Amino acid sequence: MIKRHLKLPLLLLMAIAISFTSCKENGSDISEESAKLSIDYEKYTLDNGLQVILHQDKSDPIVSLAVQYGVGSNREKTGRTGFAHLFEHMLFQESENVPQDQFFKKIQDAGGTLNGGTWKDGTVYYETVPSNAMEMMMWLESDRMGWFINTVTESAFENQQEVVQNEKRQRVDNNPYGHTSWVIDKAIYPEGHPYNWQVIGELVDLQSATVADVREFYEKFYGPNNATLVLAGDFETAEAKKMIEKYFGEVKKGKDVPKMEPMPVTLEASKRLYHEDNFATTAQLNMVWPTVEQYTQDSYALSLLGRLLSRGKKAPLYQVLEKEKELSSSYYSYNESAELAGVFRISVTANDGKSLKDVETGINEAFDLFEKEGVTERDMARVKAGQETDFYNGISSVQGKAFQLASYNVFTGDPSFIEKDIENYNKVTKEDVMRVYNTYIKDKPFVMTSFVPKGKTELIAENSVKAEVVEEEIVENVVKETVEENTEEVAKTPSVFDRSVEPAQGTSPALNVPSSWTSELANGMEVYGIEQNEIPTVNFNIVIEGGHLLDSMDKNGVANLMTDIMMEGTATKTPQELEEEIELLGANINMYTTRESIVIQVNTLVRNYEATMALVEEILTQPRWDEEEFGRIKTATINQVKRSAANPNTVAGNVFNKLLYGEEHIFSYPTSGTVESIESITMDDLKAFYAKNFSPSISRFHIVGKIDKSKALDGLTSLEKNWAAKEVTIPEYPVANNRDKSSVYFVDIPSAKQSVIQIGNISLARTDDDFYPAEVMNYALGGAFNGVVNRILREEKGYTYGARTGFSGSTIPGTFRATSSVRTNTTGESVEIFREEMNKYKEGISQEDLDFTKNALIKSNARRFETQFALLGMLQEMSAYDLDPDYIEKEEATVRNMTLARHKELANKYLDPSKMAYLVVGDAESQFTQFKDMGFDEVLLMDKDGEEVKLKNVKM
């Protein structure tokens, strides 16, 4: 799916800002190896004004192309909002020489990936393909830059209007607190300010937009002189320059687009607004202050202020809101400086039943604490130390490098602005942090929003007035009359060569699986590694088998709480001390629970590997069992569970698992536990779980990075010695697909703007011989953007933002699942489309579709081994399922040998819509009854816990 609303400048800034402050702690000198961090590039400008940046990287046989335009929602005007984002959708449809819906298909057929993003200040389009497809990629991208607008038709435009409206419903209207940004921006930015509206636009504007509006927007902002093109990856410079000149050089120069000047705002007085949220189960408070635009001196200090206020055990918001008053376990503060203006935001989601009046008081007390304690040099070092690691993570892929170069060039005119950026962050002092706090936050006017569950107005902050949120009403689906298209041939924009001829692709890069090594420690822990020397970082994890499988039914959630309590200090370190030592190493250590394992995930600089590993060992072998933290964790988890009950997607996932696995299987219960089960868990339960189930004998260690086998194993010597093995028995639960009928299960979310659909049954384990062949079979149905279900439900009907099908499984049988979130008034038709298309798919696919599947799956292997994180995943798959190092070669053989007959056999064996569960989570009053007349064997109304309920308030 196309991801939207990317706040690239902010995200990239956070990813690449690096501190050179000398701070030697725990064997870490963060100035070492940090003399200069930059990306080599060449920049030049074509005659038509297109700025070109080349970065050569031959580490992998792939190339990435990013084209960023200097147009975002900030170029729109009142009454015509959402155009930049809507236009981004349109550019994926067709151009004069690329037929309808072929952009995605051609890139995927070449083994590539593509996407686009729109935010307030810009729009970016990007593709990454095997290097042999570089010319084809340029042909596609250039065609939509200069040979697009003549192809815009009424029907295609109406379709994308529907898709974008569904995206709004999915991201905003059907989510708890989804309207928050709309309320804030309307209040803080005056009418006419380019940040007064949302990137996605107003629903009425989206519905009233015309093709003429699109043409006007294109002609005004989409010229090459308003764009930066970045090519990064494996190419020869001379050849790349010729291609760029050929394909982009003749694109007609557009109108001059003047650079927008900063438009910072001020507030004369504070504004307090509230909204009763249909989906929220707990209240949320936001406080927002106007600040400054990006790359200004104060923006850097404000960013660090945001971290200091909310991140970590020392943070004032933690100390007051969570530890002392138990008002919240979910809060954050950050500065968002954009091209024209900036805001500083504090967001607090209250614990169940807590009043936002108390939350506001708590925030003010946190400010008092911040003023009293101030900021220390150690605090500054702590919040800066991880930025070098973040920088390397940000450039671990050629796509990441392309993004960085493009963004800096568009907003500063200098791709190498990173060096200035680094310097600016480095110059921030503790005095600067206190100064910006006093200048922009303390006693300054703000916008406050109180979002409370519907009917809970007693929770709003004092002196709040109702926000005029416009919510869409659910109406009957009205099928628009088909617009008769002009059958005349599309007018061709002149070109010096025949652009209708797709460039030939060279020979695809041969499969080159990185070599890996294995070992086993004396305590029984298996070790898997890959040496990758592109960046000086290392990623590793320890996977301890069991996880949720080791939970008991009456104490469900113990495994999940284990991974929280074990990160709260060690026998010799308080929670705050442990946290600060991790931060000062510039490391990230996370621990989490899955249905079948407990995982410790680590990312750090290579030079800090040993010191980071020492902390991991201490966490693993010397738990603190902090009673105070345990109480806080339970409160936080209970409130998280309560909040998740408001999310239709979470509800759907939980109910679907219960329906398929049955109440006798632990998978029918959420890994997090339930409110009741969490409340019953004691510290003794956690200690017993640890004593019984933590052992190297059921653990696997995976490591990827700029580190060889010898050094990796040296870092495990102490853990090998100090972590003794024990026998652990992991329960086995019977799993079977015993469904014999088609059943509709409807969970009521009153007034839902979308219906979440999940359809499927118990299917295959990952270890089953048919699992990967079944994945190959599914690809053309719903495993890709161009899959049948997405093509119909999104591209043809405009009912959804995306639809997918797929198999999941491990050593335990997983599910086949078809999923989508659709506009409420298309629920029944969408379910029927899923059912019909799965039945049609069993009749067989075309040779063209099979060839597309083969090309997409085989050629994409060129991108499979680029990043450390991707390689870590490969190692985990090998160790979890006892796969040979050449298992990917065997998968390629499976794809190559797939025949139409075998494909049809698999579809008929594993797709049976007449025996599937059809779960719908949506508005029952308007949508439930229709399913009784759709030929299903049973139609049941369910509650959010997956229990059948009597029919109430449902129109029959």
N, C-alpha and C positions, 0 to 999 in steps of 0.2 A: 504494500500500500504506500501511497505517497504520504510522507509525513510533512505536516505543515507547521507554521508558526514557530519555526526555528529561530531562537534568539541568538543567532550565530555570533554577533560581536561580543555579547556578554559571555557566552559559553566558551568561545575561543580565548577570550581574554583570561578567563579563569584557568583554562587549561594550559596556557603557555606562559603565564607570569611566573618569574623565577626570582628567588632571593639569593643574593650572593653574600649575605651576612655571614661572617665567620662565626660558627657556633659549634664547638667540638664537644659532643656529649656521647657517652656510650660508644666510643670508638668511631663516631661519625664526624667527619669534617665536611660540612656541606659546601665549602668553597673548593674542595678538591674536584678535579675534572670539570669545573664549572667556569673556566676562564672565558669561554665564548660558546653560547648556544644559539645557533642560527641555522638557516637552511640556504644552501647555495642555489642561485637561480640566475636566469637571464631575462631581462625585460626589454621589450621594444613595442612600438606602436605602428599599426597598419595605417595606410593612407585614409581609411574611412574612420579612423579614431579608435578602433578596437585595441585595447591594451592587452598585450600578450606576455605571459610569464611562463618560462620553461624551467622545470626542475627534473633533472635526470637521476633516476634511481633504478639500477639494474639488479636489485636484490631478488626480485621476482618477475616473471614474464608477464607483467600486467601494466596497463596504463590507465590513468584516471583523468577525466576532463571535467573541469568545473567552470561554469559560466555564471558569473554573478552580475546582476543588473542593479543599477542605482535607483531602484524603484521598489518601494514597499507600500504598506497601507498609508504611510505618511504622504504619499503623492495623491491620495484620493480627496474627495470633497464631500461635504455633508449632503446626504441624499443619494450618493453614489459610492457607498462604502462596500468593502469586500471585493473590489475589482482586481486588485493586485493578486489576491489569492485565487479568485475565480479564473483570472487569466492564466495563472500557472497551470490550473487544471486543463484549460483549453489547449495549451501548448503540447500536451501529451496525446492529443487526439489524432491529428493528421497534418500534413503540409502538402504543398503542391506535388511533391515527388515521392511522398511516403504515404501510403494508403491508410485509411481509418484503422485505428487500434494496432498498427504495425510497429509503432515505436518501441513499446514494451517487448513485443514478440521478437523483433529483430535483435535487440540487445540481449535478451535472455537466450535466444537461439545461438548466439555467439558465445554463450557462457558468461555473460556479464550481468551486472546489476545496475539499477538506475533509480533515481528519486528526484525530488524537488522540495524546496522549502521556501515559505514566505514568512516574513516577520515585519515588524513596524518599519524598518529602515531598508529592507532589501529583499531580493528574490534570487535564489540560486537553483541551477539545474546541474545535475552531475551524473556521470556514468563511469563505471570501472569495468574494463573488458580485458581479456587476454590480448597481449600486444599485437597479435596478428590481425586483430579486428580494429586497430586504431583508425584506419582510414574510413571504414564504415561508420564508426562512431562520429568522426568529424563530419561526414556527409549528412548524418541524421541531425546533428546539433546545428549545423549551418543552415539546413533547410528550414528549420523552424525559426531561425533568427531572421532570415531574409525572404523565405518563400512560404509563408504561413497564412497571412491574413486573407488571401483570396479564397481559402477553403472553409472559412467560418460560415456555418449554415445555421438556420433557426433550430432545426431538430437537434443538431449536435450541441448547440448552446443550451437549449432547454434541458438536455440530459445532464450536462455538467452543473447547471443550476440546481438540479435535484440532488446530485451527488454532494455538492457543497452544503446544501441545506441539511442533508443527512449527517454530514460530518459535524455540523453545528449541533444537531440534536444529540449525537453520540458524545461529543466532547463537552458540551455546555449544558443543554437542556435536560439531559437524562442523568446528570451527575450531581452528587452532593456538592454544594457551594459553587456550582458551575457558573453562576451569574456574578460572582464576586468581582472579577476584573472589570466587567461592564459597569457595575455600580461605582467602583473606585475611579475609573478613568473618566466617567461622566462628571464626577464630583471634583476631581483635582485639576482636570484640563478644561478650560473654557470652551464654549461652543465655537467651532471653527478651527480649533487647534488640531494638528494632524494626529495627535495621540488621544483625542477625545472619543474615538470609536475603536472597536475591536478589529483585529486583523481579519477575522472570519466574516465581519460585516454584519449589518442589521438584516434581519430576515426579510423585512419589507423591501429593502434595497436589492437584495439578491433576487427576489421574486419579480421586481419591476425592471431589472436591467435588460437592455436590448442589444442586439448585434451591433447597432450603430455605436452604442456606448463602448463596446469592445474595440471596434475599429479605431475610435478616437483615442482610447487609452494606448493601444498598440503604437499608433503613429506618433504619439507624444513621447513615449518613454522607452520603446523597445528597439532603438537604433544601436548599432555596434559602438557608437561613440559614447554610449551610456553603460558600457559593459567592460568587464575584465574576464579574459579567458586564461585559465591556467591548465597546462598540460604537465602531468607529473608521472614518472614511471620509467619503464624500459623502452627507450626509443633512441634513434640516432638524431642528433640535433638538426643537421642539415636536411634530412628527410622530413622531419616534423615541420620545419619552417616552410618547406615547399607545399606540404599539405595544407597548412594553415592559410597560406597565401591563396592557394587554389580555391579552397572551400569558403573561406571567410572574407578574403580580400575584395571580392566584388559585391559584397552585401552593401546596399545603398546606405549612405550615412543618414542618420535620422536628425530630427530637430535637436537643437542645442538644449541640454537639460541643465539649467543652472543649479549649482550646489545649494542645498538648503542651509540657511543659517540657524544657529541654535535659537531655541524658543523656550527658555526656562520659564517656569511659572511660579507664582507665589500665591499664598492664601491670606486673605485678610482676617479670617476667623476660622475656627475649626468647624467641620461638618460631621454630623453624626446621623447615620442612616441604618435602617434595619430591613430585613427581608425574611419572610417565613418560607423556608425551603422545603419543598415537597419530598426531597430525598434524604435530607440530613436527619441523623438520629441524635447528634450532639451539637452544641452551639459552637460557632467559630467567630473570633474577633480579629479584625485587621485594623492596624493603624499605619497610615501612610503619610509621609512628609515629602514635599517637593525638594529636590536637591539640584544637581548639576549634570551637564551632558558628559558623555564619555571622553576619556583621555585628558580630562582636566586634572589639575593637581589634587583637588579635593576628592575626585571620584575614587582615586586609589585609597586614600585614607578611609573613606566611607565604606569601601569594600571590606577592609580589615576590621572596621568597627562592627560590621554585621557579623563577622565570624566571632569576634570577641564577646558579643552580647549573647549569642545563642549556642555556640558550639562548645561542647565539652563540660566537664564537671565544674570547672571554675566559672563558667558563664553565669552572669547574674540571672538570666531568665531561667536557667536550670535550677539555680540555688533557691529562687523564690517560688516560681510557678510549679515546679515538679517536686523538689525535695522538701521544701518547708510547708507549702500550702496544699500540695497534691491537687492543684487545679487543672493541670494539663500534663500530658506526656507526649504531645505533638506540637512543636512550635519551631519557628525559625525567623531569622532576621537577615536581610541582605539589602545591598544597594544595587539598583538597576539603572545604570546610566546608559542612555541610548544616544543616538546621533543628535537629537534636538533638545532633549531634556532628560531629567532623571528623577527617580523617587527612591526613598528609603522605606522599607516595608517590614513590619513585624506582623506575623500571622500566628495566631494561637487557636488551636482546636481544643476546646474544653473537654474535660472528663465528663462522663455521663451525669447530667443533672446539675452541673456547676453553672453558676450565673456569670454572665459576661461583665456584670458590675464588679464582681470580685476579681475577674481576670484583669480588668482595667486597673484596679487598685494594685494588683500584683505586679503589673508592668511598671507602674510608677515606683513601686518599692524596689524593683530591680534596677531602675535608673538611679535611685538613691544609693543602692549598694555599689553600683558601678562608679559613681562619683566619689564615694568614700574610699574604695579600694584602689581606684585608678588602674593604670596599665603599667606593667613592668617590662623590662628588656626581655625577660624570659618569655613573657606572653607574646611579644612581637616575634621572637625567634620561633615559638611554637606554631603560630598561625602561618608563618612564611615557609617553614621547613619543607612542607610537602609539595611546594610548587615546582621544584625541579622534576620530581617524579611525575607530576601531572603534565609537565611539558613533554617529556618523552612519551608518555602514554598518548598524548594528543597527536604526535607525529609517527606513531607506530605503523600507520598505513599510508600509502601514497594519496589516498583520498583525504586523509587528515591533513597532510601537507598542502594539498591543493586548496582546501578550505582556508587554511591559515594564510597562505599567500594572497588568495583572492580577497579575503576580508580586510586585511591590512591595506591592500592597495586601494580598494574602493573607499575606505573611510579615512585613510591618512595620505593616500597617494604614494605610499612607500611600503613595498612588500617586506622590507627589512626593519619596519618599525618595531619589531619585537625587541630589538636592542634598546630602544628608547623606552619601550614598555617595561622592560626588566629594570632599567635604571629608575624609572618613576616609582615602581613598587619598592625597590630597594631603598629609595630615599625616604619613605614614610617612617616617621618616628612616632614614639608613644605620645609626644606632645601634639603631633598632627592629628592623631586619633581623638584626643580629648578636645582639640580645637574644633574639629568638624562636628563632634557631638554637640558642643555648645553652640555652634553656628547654625546647624540645621535641625536639631532634634529638641534640645532642652527648651521647654516652655514655648515651643513654636507651634503655630496652628497646624492641624492635621486633618485628614479624612479618616473617619472611623466607620467600619461596617460591622453590624451584628447580624449574622445569619443564624437563625434558630429553627429547630424543627417546627413544622406547621402546628399551630395551636399552642406554642410555648413562648408567648410574647413576654412572659414574666422573666425570661432569661436574658433579654436584651439589655445593653448598656443604657445608662440613664440619658435622658434628654435626646433620644434618637427619634427620627421621623421616618416614615415609611418611604422606601426607595421605589420608584415607579418602574419596576421590572416588567417588561413585556414578555408574556409567556404564550406560546403557541397553543391553540385549542385543537383538540382531537376532532377531526371531521371525517366524513366518509371519503374514501378514495375516489377521486374524479379523474378518470382517464382522459388526458388531453387529446383533442383531435390531432391526428397526425398532420404535421405541416407539410404541404406539398413542396418538395424541393425543386429548385430550378434544375432542370435536366440538362441545361446547357453545360458544355465542358468548361471546367474551371479555367479562368484566364491564367496563362502562364507568364510569370515574371521572367524577363529575359535573363539569359546566362551565357557565358562565353563557352560553356561546354554542356553536354547533355546530362543534366542532373537526374533524369529519370533512370539512368543506369546505376544500379547499386554497385559500389566498388567491390571487387573480389577480395576475399580474405585469404591471407597466406596460410601456410601450414600451422595448425594449432600446436601450441607448446606441448611437448611430451610430458606425461605424468612424471613428476619428480618428487616423490615422497621423502621428506627429510629423514635422515637416519636417526634412530632412537636407540637408547640403551636401557637396560634393566639391571636390577640387582635385588638382593633380599638381605635385610639386616638380621642380625643374630636373634633379635626379639620377634622375628616373623613378619615384620612390615615389608611389603613389596615397594620397590622404588622404580619409577619410570622417569626418563629424562630425555630432553632434546636440547642441544646447544644451538642457540641462534644469536648471532653477534651483531645485529643491526643497531640496537640501542642498548645503553648500559644499565638495563633493568633486569629484574628477574621476577617471574610470576610462579608461585608454587602453591600447592594445597595438600592437605591431608584429608582423605575421605575415609570416615569411619562407618562401616556398614551398620545397618539397623535403622537408625532414625525413628520415624513414626511407627515403623513396624514393631518396635520394642515397647511402644506405649500399651498400657492395659486399657480396656474399655472404660473402666470406672475412673481412671486417672489420666484420661486423654489430655495431652499437652505437656507432659513431663519432658519429653525429648526437646520440644521447642523451648521451654524455659531453661533447659540445660545450656543452650548455646548463648543465652542472654546472661545468665549468672556467671558463666565462666569467663566472660569478658569484663567482669566487674572486679578487677583487682586479683592479686595472687596472695599466697601466704605471706609474702614479704613486701608487697606493694599495695597501697590503697588504690581504690578505683581511679582516683585522680592521678596518682603517681604513674600507674600503668599507662593510662591514656596519654599523659605528657611524654613518656619515654617513646611510645610509638610515634607520636607526632614529631618529636625532635629528630627521629631517624628519617623522616619523610616517607614513612611506610604506611600502608593500609592493611590492617588485619581485621577480617570479618569472620564471624562464625554464624552458621545458620543450619537449620534443620530441614531436610526434605522427607518425602514419604519413605525413603529407603536408606538414608544416610545422614550423618552429621558431618559438616564440611568446615574446615578452617581454611580460608582463602586469603592469600598474602600477595601484595605487590610492593616491591621495594627496589632501591638502587643496588646494583651488584656489590658495590663497596660496603654496603650495610647488611649483606646477606647473613653473616655470622651473628651480628648483634640482633638482627630481627629474628633469626631462628632461635636464639637464646630466649627471647621473650615468648615465642610460640611454645617452646618447651615448658617454660614456667607456667604459662596459661594452662597447658594441657596436663601437667603433672602436679601442680601445686595450687589447686583451687582455693579461693579465699572463703567461700560460703558466707558472704556478707549478708546478715539478716536484714539490715536496713535496705540494702539494694534489692533483696529478694522481694520485700513488700512493695517497693516502687515498681519493680518489674511486673509483678502480678497485676498491680493497678493499671499499668500501661497496656499490658496484654489484654486485659478484660475490656478496656475502653477501645482498643483496636478492633476486637471482635465485635463490639457493639456498633462501631462505626461501619465496619464492613457489611453489616446487615443492611445498610442503606445503598450499597452498590449492586445494581442489578447483575453485573457480570460475576461478582463474587457469589451472590445468591445462586445464580445459574450453575456455576461450577460445583458448589457444595451439594445442591440438590441432585444434579446429574450423577455425581459420584455415588450418592446414596442409592439412587434408583438402580444403577448398574451393578454396583458391588454388593449391595444388600447389607442389612444391619449387622450381620455376623462378621463382616470383614472390616478391619481397622481403616481401610481406605474410604469407607463411607462416612468417616468422621474427619473434620478438618484437622490438619497438622497443628494448627494453633491451639486446638482445644475449644471447648465451649465455655460460656461464662460459668456454668455450674461446675464443670470439671476443674477449671483453673482455680476457682475459689477453694476447692477441696485439697489442692496440692500443698504439701508442706516441704520444708527444707529437707527433712529426713527422706522424703520421696526422691528428691534430686540426688542426695548422697548415695542412696541405695542404687539408683539408676547408674550413677558414675561407677560405683564399686563393681557392679555386675556386668556392665556393658562397654566400658571404655578399655580397649585392648589393641595393641599393635598387630595382634594375630588376625584381626578383621579390618586392618587399615591399609591404605595404599597412599603413597607419597608420589606426587607428580611435580616436575620442575622443568621450566623452560626459560631460557634467557642466555645472557652473555656469561656463561659459566660452564665449565667442563665437568665431566663425571666425577673426577677426583675431588674437586673443590666442593661439589654438591654433596658428596658422601661425607667429606670431612665435617661439613656443617651439621651432619646428623649423628656424629659420634656420641655426643652426650645424651641425646634422646634415646639412642640405641641402648645405652647403658642404664639409663634411669627410668625407662618405661618398660615394665615387665609385662610379659604376655599372660593371658588367662584364657580359659575356654569360655566362649560366648555362644549361646544358642539363640538364633533368630527365628521367631515363630513363622510358621507357614500357614497361610490361609487358602482354602480351596477357592478357585476362581473358575467360573464357567459361563459361557454364553448360553443361557437357557431360555432366552426370550423366544416366545412362539406366537407373538402377535404385535400389531402396531398400536402403540399407546400414546395418547397426547396427555401430557402433564402440564397444567397451566398454573403458574405462580402469579398471584395478583400483586402488581405494583400500581396502585391507583394513580391515574393521570400520567402515566409514563408516556413520554414522547416517542420512545422507540421500544420495540420488543426484542429482547435477546433470545435468539434461537440456538438450541443445541440439539443435534439429532445424532443418534448412534447406538452402539452396542459394545459389549466386551469383545475384544478381537485377539490380536496376537501379542506374544512376548517378543522382545527384541532378539532373543536367542532362537526364535523359531526360524527355520530355513526359509520360510516364505515371507518373513518380515520385510526385508529390503526389497524383494521383488514386488511386494504389495505397495510399498512406498513409491516405487517406480510407476506402477500401474495407476496410482492415485494422482500423479503429477498433473496430468492434463485435465483431471476433473476439478481439482481445487488446491493443488499444491503450488500454484504459481499465480501471479496477477492475471495472466491470460487464461487461467483455468475456466472451465465451462461455467461454474456457478458464479464466479465473480464477473465474468463477461456478461452474463445475462442480468443478474441482480443489480450490478452497479452500472456497467457501461450501456446496456440496452434499456433497462427499466428505470435506473436512477433511484432504486429503493434503498440503497445502503451505501456506506462508505467502503465496505469490503466484505467478501464472503470466502470462506476457505473450507477445505476438507483435509483430513489427515489421520494417520495412524500414530499412536504413541504406545510405548511398551518398554519394559526392562527385562529383568529375569522373571518378572511377574507379568502375566497378560495385561495389556493395556486396553485402549479403546480405539475404535474408529469413531471420529467425531466430525460432523458438519456444523459450521458455526457462522452466525452473522448477527448484526444488530440492524433492524430494518425500521423504516418509518411505521408508526403504529397502525395507520390505516391500510398498510399493505401486508399485514402479518399473515393472514390466511393464504393469500396468493403466494407469498414468499415461501412458506412451508411447502405448498404444493409444487412450486418450482423445484425445490430441493428433491422432493420425492420423485417427480417426473424425470428430472435429469439423471438421477442415480439409476433409475430403471432403464433409461435410454443408453446410459454408459455401458450397461451390461450387454448391449447388443453389439458392442465393438466400436473402436475408433478408426479414424482414417490413417493411412500410411503417413500422411503429412503430419498429423498430430503425434504419431509415434516417433517420427524423425525429429520433431521439435523436442520431445521429451529426451531423446538420446543426446542431442546436441547440448541442450541446456544443462543436463546433469553431468555429462562427461567434460565438456569444455570449461565448466565452472570450477573444475578442480585446480585450474591455474591460479585461482584466487583463494584456494582453501587453506593455504599454509602461510599466509602473509604475516599475521600478527602472533605475538606470543600467546595471547588469550585463545586464539583459534587452535594453536598447536597443543595447548594445555587440554582443550576439549578433546582433541584426537587421542591424547594419552589416556584420558579418563575413560574414553570409550573402549580403548584397547584393554585396559585393566579390568573394567567392570564386566566385560563379556568374553574375556580370554581370547581376544582377537589377535591374529598374527600381525606383525608389522606391515605386511603387504595386504591388509584387509581392504584397503581402498582400491588396490588393483583388482581384487576379486569383485568389488562392487562395480567397477567399470566394466568388467567382463559380463556381469549380470545385466547391465544396461545394454551393452552391445548385442547381447544374445537374445534380448527380448523380441518376441515375434508378436504379430497381431493375434495369433491363436492363443499364445501363452497369456497375453494381456487380457483377452476376453475370458479365459479360464479363471484368472485371478479375480477379475471383477465379479464374475458370477459366484465365485467361492466366498468372497468376503464382503460383498455389498448386497444386502437383502432388505430393502426399505419396508417390506411387509412385516419384518420382525424387529424393527428398531423402536427405540424410545424417542419421542418428539417432545422436547421440553421447550416451553415458551414462558418467558418472564416478562410480563407487560401489564397493560390495562385490561383487566378481565371484563369490566362493564361493557366496553365497546368491542372486544375481540373474542371473548371466550365461546359464545354460543355457536358461531359459525362452524367450529370444528366438529360439532355433532352431525353435521350434514356433509362431511368430507370423506366418508368411507373409512374412518379409523375404527379399529376393533373396540377401543374404549377411550373415553375422554374424561379426565379427572381434574378437579380443582385442588391445588395443593397450597400449603402454607410455606413460609420461607425455610422451614426445617424439613421439608419434604414429606410432610404428613398430609393425608387427604382431609379436606374440610368440607363442611356442608355448603351448599350454594347460598351465598348471601350477596345482596346488592348487585346481582348479575341480571342484566336484561335477558329474558328468554324469548 
